[in-house]
Amino acid sequence: MIERVTITVKKDILRRVDSLVDGREIRNRSHAIETLIARSLSKTGLDTALVMAGGEGAHLRPVTYEIPKSLIPIRGKPILEHQINLLKRYDVTNIILAVDYMNEKIRQHFGDGRKFGVDITYVVENKPMGTAGAIGLAKDHLSKSFLFLNVDTLMDPNIPEMYEFHKSQKKLATVLLTTVGDPSSFGVVKMRGNQILKFVEKPNLSKAPSRLINAGLCIFDQTVTSMVPKRKMMIEELFTKLSREEQLVGYLHDGVTYDVGTAKGYEKAVKEWKW
């Protein structure tokens, strides 16, 4: 939700604000002010993200025969670069990339992250580790609460607000949730208040407990790493463990989410993504 406000700013400050506008990363004066406010409010201590940047991208063949999913372009930049820019906007600059398929091409493009204004560490999956197994591999790099996100999801959540919610709930994990019209192809959330009781896999529309699904981004406390062994593990298994211990809550994302891991979602993102 966007709300229009009027503010009074000294001319010298306004000149400095305008100097940030480049027409690409910062579109206009209003966007520059919003970005600066977001950066100021994001000084919360959440500065680390683990990005699941691997996968063969089978749903995006034949493109992914030549380049990894992370490097597929949207508006002239790789998917992963869009995500890094989002994280950087909220001062999440310590980024761990879990990579496997064609990981040398990802390393070649992003390097140590310096030219993108972040610090990148790589964790290589030498064998398939599932959608959560990389947490175990990255354990030594995760010393405090961290973001966990999928490379094939594009969105623009308010990370500082989500983190404040996470802290207020005093639980080990918070899942960003989004609403879908037909949840029958997803794991659908059953909730009690903010607490996630379980995920119901691909229910019939008439039997779905809600229309809320995992948007592909979570906040985990560091202690969650001890729940993930260094073996293949799916995120659903981790969610089940957390929900049984009443340590899993949901935070609703009311913005647009693009699943760019599918041809349909990628086409939609190419047409509509604004960042």
C-alpha positions, 0 to 999 in steps of 0.5 A: 500500500502506498500513501502520499505525504508532503514533507519540507526539506532544506535545499542542500539536502534535496540536492543531495537526494537528487544526486542519487537519481540515476533513472535505473536503480533510483528512478526519481526523487520520490523513490530516492527519499523512499530508499533513504528512509528504508535504509535508515529504518533497516538498521536492525542487525539483519545483514545476512542472507542465504540465497538458494542460487542453484538448480538446473532450471528444468522448467526454463529449458532450452535457455538453461542448457547454456546458462544457470537459472540465476543468470537468466536476464530480466530487464537486462540484469540477471535474476540474482542481481535483482535480488542482490539489489533488493537485499542491498537496499535494506543493508543486507550485504553479507550474502551467501550463495548456495550454488551447484549447476554451472556454478562457475558461471555464477562465480564469474559474473558476481565474484566476491560481490564487491562490484555490486556493493556486497560481500559474497560467500559461496557454498557449493552443493556437490550433490543435490541437497534439496530445498533446505539442505544448504542451510546445513552446509552454510552453518559455519557462515550463519552466526545470527538471524538470517534471510533465506530465499529462493533465486527464482522468486522476484518480489519487493517485500519490506524486509525491516517490517518483516524482521520487526514482526519476526522479533515480536513473535519470538519464534525461530522462523517466519515465512513470508506468505502470499495469496494465490487465486488457485492454491491447488498446485502449492503447499497451502498454509493452515494457520491459527492467528499468526502461527503456521500449523501445517502446510497442506500439499496441493489440496482441492480448491474446495478443501484448501485451508486458505489461499496462502502459500510460501512466497519463497522468503523466510527469516530464520534464527541461527539456532535453526541451522542445528535442525538441518543435517548436512544431507538432502533436506526439503524445506517442507521437512524443516517447516514440519519440524518447526510447526510441530514445536510451535516455532513457525509463524507467517507474515503476509506479503501484500505485493506482487510475487513472480515465480520466475522458475517457470516459463509463465512466471518468467514471461510475466516478470519480464513484462511487469517487473519494475526494478 
